[in-house]
């Protein structure tokens, strides 16, 4: 694989389904979507039927609580090996330019490999590739079981670059007519359309690399964000799939520890991870909030009372007439107090927290929820995308939904540079159905 070490990037060899495979049944949405809606995944399974599909290569998180996860992991391995042996894939060398129709327009991206030696998801990281949200360490071991020893990876990871002048991906859009089209099809379940084009010309590859070098120039980086000279460059910020990339990093570090020398590691495909790179300034890239839902609250627990005690005189709760009032109150807020919508079987309301300890309402809420869950305040907490699910699930008896505002995407890079990773599950890039679908794969062994 051709690599550019100073930019932590590699030009990948990518596996895509061969001609004749039904791509609409092959491509499946990211595994961490619709985690509280098993009926969605039931419909996917029914639609796929016996066709070759990425559904057989992933572990949808809706099933993580099942009794025998090892059996599903074994089936995933079997399908990976079978697909590789049976010639389902064709291999393409080079970057792939991707256009994805979403509910907010056409989102443009580029499939690349990232160097995991230049990624650090720990708090306070100063690496070229960084997490934008807190990493939930307990979520990594189950993913390690799936990826460790797997013959291929099939990612849904998206990373962001802060390219206001659109130097990296923009020229590919302009030259799309000259690129080799690899696929173009409708995604299942009303999720839009996706097209992929091979970037085969040397001058286009050079333009991509030159654009990234401009963004990574230390002096230009410091000027762009008003930082002191010498501040470590942040070139790639995690968008989606943070825990998947953290899993790949964990396995790479374990591989290095077990290795017998540098020669063994030099050609290891595990050093890199396949991702889609997207420009933060893409007009179709919207930041949506990720809401919270609590399940099976004990009848004797008083959620409002618990919040009043936690926030110690900085808390106020007001009833609302309905969801529209909640949305208006939460979405129009600026600064302090932080407003959060609350949906329960008893009705609707807004929570206000004065003199908050966090910069964002999601941090203010998450601090309480972490303690609440540690005290067994509810059986489960889920992180849901979209307004409709949080309003619907929160109304169920014994549940509570928390509606949160979206953050301004233009503040992402500077916030991560100055303050470190945001609270976990702070934002989502688009609605659930707009998430990246599993389509392309890469050999790991």
Residue pairs with C-beta under 8 A, 6 or more apart in sequence:
1 10
1 11
1 12
1 13
1 113
1 269
1 272
2 10
2 11
3 9
3 10
3 11
3 113
3 115
4 10
4 209
4 212
5 115
6 213
6 216
7 128
7 209
7 212
7 213
7 216
7 235
8 114
8 115
8 117
8 118
8 119
8 128
8 129
8 235
8 236
9 112
9 113
9 114
9 115
9 209
9 212
10 112
10 113
10 114
10 115
10 272
11 93
11 94
11 95
11 112
11 113
11 205
12 93
12 94
12 95
12 111
12 112
12 113
12 272
12 274
12 442
13 91
13 92
13 93
13 442
13 443
14 91
14 92
14 93
14 94
14 96
14 111
14 274
14 440
14 441
14 442
15 89
15 90
15 91
15 92
15 152
15 440
15 441
15 442
15 443
16 89
16 90
16 92
16 182
16 183
16 196
16 439
16 440
16 441
17 23
17 26
17 52
17 88
17 89
17 90
18 87
18 88
18 89
18 90
19 90
21 51
21 52
21 88
22 51
22 52
23 183
23 185
23 439
24 185
24 186
24 187
24 188
25 47
25 48
25 49
25 51
25 52
25 53
25 188
26 51
26 52
26 53
26 54
26 439
27 54
27 185
27 187
27 188
27 194
27 437
27 438
27 439
28 44
28 48
28 53
28 54
28 55
28 58
28 188
28 437
28 438
29 44
29 156
29 187
29 189
29 191
29 432
29 433
29 435
29 436
29 437
29 438
30 156
30 240
30 241
30 435
30 436
30 437
30 438
31 58
31 59
31 60
31 61
31 156
32 61
32 243
33 40
33 385
33 432
33 435
34 40
34 41
34 62
34 432
35 61
35 62
35 382
35 383
35 384
36 62
36 293
36 382
36 384
36 389
36 393
37 62
37 389
38 62
40 62
40 189
41 60
41 62
41 63
43 189
44 55
44 188
44 189
45 55
47 188
47 189
48 55
52 83
52 88
54 154
54 437
54 438
54 439
56 75
56 76
56 79
57 76
57 79
57 80
57 83
57 152
57 154
57 438
57 441
58 76
58 154
58 438
59 69
59 72
59 73
59 76
59 142
59 146
63 69
63 72
64 142
66 72
69 142
69 145
70 145
73 145
73 146
76 146
76 150
77 149
77 150
77 151
80 150
80 151
80 152
81 151
83 89
84 151
84 152
84 443
89 441
92 182
92 198
94 198
94 199
94 200
94 205
95 110
95 111
95 112
95 198
95 199
95 205
95 208
96 110
96 111
96 182
96 196
96 197
96 198
96 199
96 440
97 108
97 109
97 110
97 169
97 172
97 173
97 176
97 179
97 196
97 197
97 198
97 199
98 108
98 109
98 110
98 111
98 194
98 195
98 196
98 197
98 276
99 106
99 107
99 108
99 176
99 194
99 195
99 196
99 197
100 106
100 107
100 108
100 109
100 192
100 193
100 194
100 195
100 434
100 436
101 192
101 193
101 194
102 192
102 284
102 430
102 431
102 434
103 192
103 430
103 431
103 433
103 434
104 283
104 284
104 285
104 286
104 430
104 434
105 283
105 284
106 284
107 278
107 282
107 284
107 285
107 430
107 434
108 169
108 172
108 173
108 278
108 279
108 282
108 284
109 158
109 169
109 276
109 277
109 278
110 168
110 169
110 172
110 199
110 208
110 276
110 277
110 278
111 196
111 274
111 275
111 276
111 277
111 440
112 274
112 275
112 276
112 277
113 272
113 273
113 274
113 275
113 442
114 129
114 159
114 236
114 245
114 272
114 273
114 275
115 129
115 271
115 272
116 245
116 248
116 249
116 252
116 270
116 271
116 272
116 273
117 252
117 271
118 127
118 128
118 129
119 127
119 128
119 129
119 130
119 245
119 249
120 126
120 127
120 129
120 130
120 249
121 130
121 131
121 135
121 238
121 242
121 245
121 246
121 249
122 135
123 134
123 420
123 421
124 420
125 131
125 420
125 421
126 232
127 232
128 216
128 232
128 233
128 234
128 235
128 236
129 159
129 235
129 236
129 238
130 234
130 236
130 237
130 238
130 416
130 421
131 238
131 242
131 246
131 421
132 160
132 237
132 238
132 239
132 242
132 412
132 416
132 421
132 422
132 426
133 238
133 242
133 421
133 422
133 423
133 424
133 425
133 426
133 427
134 421
134 422
134 423
134 424
135 242
135 243
135 246
135 421
135 424
136 243
136 424
139 243
140 243
140 246
140 247
140 250
143 243
143 244
143 247
144 247
144 250
144 251
147 153
147 247
147 248
147 251
147 444
148 251
148 254
149 445
150 444
150 445
151 443
151 444
151 445
152 441
152 442
152 443
152 444
152 445
153 248
153 273
153 274
153 441
153 442
153 444
154 438
154 439
154 440
154 441
154 442
155 241
155 244
155 273
155 274
155 275
155 438
155 440
156 240
156 241
156 244
156 435
156 436
156 437
156 438
157 238
157 240
157 241
157 244
157 245
157 273
157 274
157 275
157 276
157 436
158 239
158 240
158 241
158 275
158 276
158 277
158 278
158 429
158 436
159 236
159 237
159 238
159 239
159 245
159 275
159 276
159 277
159 278
160 236
160 237
160 238
160 239
160 277
160 278
160 279
160 280
160 412
160 413
161 168
161 212
161 215
161 235
161 236
161 237
161 277
161 278
161 279
161 280
162 215
162 224
162 237
162 279
162 280
162 281
162 412
162 413
163 169
163 211
163 215
163 279
163 280
163 281
164 281
166 279
166 281
167 207
167 210
167 211
167 214
167 215
168 207
168 208
168 211
168 212
168 215
168 277
168 279
169 208
169 277
169 278
169 279
169 282
170 279
171 204
171 207
171 211
172 179
172 197
172 199
172 204
172 208
175 204
176 197
178 201
179 197
179 198
179 199
179 200
180 197
180 198
180 200
181 195
181 196
181 197
182 196
182 197
182 198
183 194
183 195
183 196
183 439
184 193
184 194
184 195
184 196
185 193
185 194
186 192
186 193
187 193
187 194
187 437
189 433
190 433
191 433
191 434
191 437
192 433
192 434
194 437
194 439
196 439
196 440
199 205
199 208
212 235
214 220
215 221
215 235
216 233
216 235
218 229
218 230
218 231
218 233
219 229
221 227
221 231
221 233
221 234
222 228
222 229
222 230
222 231
225 231
225 413
225 414
225 417
227 417
231 417
234 413
234 416
234 417
236 277
237 280
237 412
237 413
237 416
238 245
239 278
239 429
240 428
240 429
240 435
240 436
241 275
241 436
245 273
245 275
248 270
248 273
249 273
251 270
252 270
252 271
255 265
255 268
255 270
256 265
259 265
265 271
269 442
269 443
269 444
269 445
270 444
274 440
274 441
274 442
276 436
278 285
278 429
279 285
280 409
280 410
280 412
280 413
285 409
285 429
285 430
286 406
286 409
286 429
286 430
287 406
287 407
287 408
287 409
287 412
287 427
287 428
287 429
288 385
288 386
288 406
288 427
288 428
288 429
288 430
288 431
289 362
289 403
289 404
289 405
289 406
289 407
289 427
289 428
290 362
290 383
290 384
290 385
290 404
290 425
290 426
290 427
290 428
291 383
291 384
291 385
291 386
291 387
291 389
291 390
291 401
291 402
291 403
291 404
292 365
292 366
292 369
292 381
292 382
292 383
292 384
292 390
292 401
292 402
292 404
292 425
293 381
293 382
293 384
293 389
293 390
293 393
293 394
293 399
293 400
293 401
293 402
294 303
294 369
294 377
294 378
294 380
294 381
294 399
294 400
294 401
294 402
295 378
295 379
295 380
295 381
295 382
295 398
295 399
296 378
296 379
296 380
296 398
296 399
297 303
297 377
297 378
297 398
297 399
297 400
298 377
298 378
299 398
301 377
301 378
303 342
303 344
303 377
303 400
304 317
306 368
306 372
306 377
307 315
307 317
307 351
307 368
308 315
308 317
310 368
310 371
310 372
311 353
311 368
314 353
314 354
314 355
314 356
315 351
315 352
315 353
315 354
316 337
316 351
316 352
316 354
317 342
317 349
317 350
317 351
317 352
318 349
318 350
318 352
319 347
319 348
319 349
320 326
320 329
320 341
320 347
320 348
320 349
320 350
321 348
322 348
323 341
323 343
323 348
323 387
323 391
325 348
325 350
326 341
326 342
326 343
326 348
326 349
326 350
326 403
327 341
327 387
327 403
329 339
329 341
329 350
330 339
330 340
330 341
330 350
330 361
330 403
330 404
330 405
331 405
331 406
333 339
333 361
333 405
336 354
336 355
336 356
337 352
337 353
337 354
337 355
337 356
338 352
338 353
338 356
338 358
338 360
338 361
338 364
338 365
339 350
339 351
339 352
339 361
339 405
340 350
340 351
340 353
340 361
340 364
340 365
340 402
340 403
340 404
341 348
341 349
341 350
341 351
341 401
341 402
341 403
341 404
342 348
342 349
342 350
342 351
342 394
342 400
342 401
342 402
342 403
343 390
343 391
343 394
343 395
343 400
343 401
343 402
343 403
344 394
344 395
344 399
344 400
344 401
345 395
345 396
345 397
345 398
345 399
351 365
353 361
353 364
356 363
356 364
357 363
357 364
357 367
358 364
358 366
358 367
358 423
359 415
359 419
360 407
360 422
360 423
360 426
361 404
361 405
362 404
362 407
362 422
362 423
362 425
362 426
363 422
363 423
363 426
365 402
365 404
366 423
366 424
366 425
369 381
369 402
372 378
373 381
378 400
382 393
383 425
384 390
384 393
384 401
385 428
385 431
385 432
385 435
386 431
386 432
387 403
389 432
390 401
390 402
390 403
391 401
391 403
393 399
393 401
394 400
394 401
394 402
395 401
406 427
407 422
407 426
407 427
409 427
412 427
415 422
416 422
428 435
429 435
